[in-house]
Amino acid sequence: MNADDLPRAGSGSARSEAEELLSAPTEWDLPRSRHLHYKDVLMQRIDQDLNSAPQTSPTPRRRLLRAAVLVPAASMALAGALVLTLSGGGGSAPGRGTATAGSARSHSATVTLDRIAAAAMETDASPVKDGQLLYVRSLVRGNQGTFGGPVKLGAVHKREVWMVQNPAPVHTSGWILETGKGAVMPGEVIPIEEGGGPVPEGIDRPTYKWLASLPTDPDALLDLLYSKTRVDKGWSEDEAVFSTIGDLLGETIMPPANAAALYKAAAKIPGVTVVPDAVDAAGRHGIAITREDSVSAVRDEWIFDKQSLAYLGCRSYMTKDGKGNPMSDTLAGSSAIMERAVVDHRGAKPAKTDG
């Protein structure tokens, strides 16, 4: 299928429809989880309006739905992994390097991530040319509750993206096509337009070439991530960096050594733990890596296959209410990566993408 055969949404029409949807009684809203925002173009186009309006729920960081890196965020079966223990309320989250590094939970996560890194090194990723695009097909389920209201999960639906790999500044960094009952604009190919002018490759638009340029030494990589990650209000520095790594393991592709370095860097972030059983949007069970602190209002999980260590998907939970009070973890969204491939033009798909 060629790009010209696909339905399109012009920037003007998409904006007016987005504004209509916001002004009417809606069934969807900004995803509250940083990990499952998926860089929905709808939200980007009305970003300024939302930022200027008073918010009654935890402020989400801008996310990029990046399906997952080659192993993308891989999975693994670690015998004896301990269940995540929630951090206590009140006070600030521990600073970098001050977590209980000697605890059994931290050690379990380190061992798990080391095994995931080893599995990543065994994968293969062919270099991507600047003119090519990364195609990712996934199943997603997001929050369709009203803005500031309780979470209301929508139906699982299919999402396809074509992410531009050109390192030069671009106005359009990719395209999204969602189909199914839970999709916001089903059947329309929506451009992911970068606000404020063309955006070059970098931490907010990680191309293959940029990811390949990152340090493969975990300590050097972690230093770089802490220096480049923006920490928004309502987020601790450690949680922001953890979520940034989750973004970089999303709808991207990179050399095995760089993927392995990201996993090893994640193991060094205070508070990272293991969840022995987690389920992605496709219903597949795996083991997950997560972290939570007393500042951030969301908790993300990266889900991996217990045998192959291959990345399955992710899910996110709200851990605080709109006033910042702790509450029982509430699932706010989930995803499942079904396919990833490099293609030559927008609209192109690898053979047999459905199944």
Number of C-alpha atoms within 10 A of each C-alpha: 9 10 12 9 8 14 12 17 15 12 14 9 11 19 17 13 14 18 15 12 15 17 9 8 9 13 17 21 20 21 26 25 29 26 34 30 24 25 18 21 22 20 19 18 20 15 14 11 11 14 10 8 8 7 12 13 17 21 19 20 21 20 21 23 22 27 34 29 27 24 28 30 34 33 30 24 20 18 10 8 20 16 14 19 13 15 13 11 13 12 9 11 23 17 13 15 12 11 16 13 16 8 10 13 21 23 18 21 26 24 17 27 30 19 21 26 26 19 20 28 17 11 14 12 13 11 13 19 15 14 12 17 26 27 27 26 23 22 23 27 24 32 26 24 19 16 19 15 13 16 22 18 18 20 17 21 20 21 23 22 28 28 26 25 26 20 19 10 15 18 15 16 22 22 22 22 22 23 17 15 13 21 22 20 19 16 16 19 22 23 23 23 20 18 13 7 11 13 18 18 20 14 16 16 24 26 28 26 20 17 20 18 12 17 17 19 15 19 15 13 19 23 12 13 20 17 10 14 18 14 15 13 12 16 22 22 21 26 26 21 23 28 25 25 22 29 28 27 27 28 27 25 32 27 22 25 19 24 32 27 25 27 25 26 26 27 24 21 24 23 30 26 29 28 21 21 15 20 21 25 23 19 11 14 17 26 27 34 27 23 24 26 25 20 22 24 28 27 25 27 26 30 34 31 21 21 12 14 26 24 31 32 33 30 27 26 23 24 22 22 19 16 9 17 11 17 11 10 15 17 20 27 29 26 31 27 24 20 16 24 15 21 19 14 16 22 21 17 21 12 6 6 11 7 4
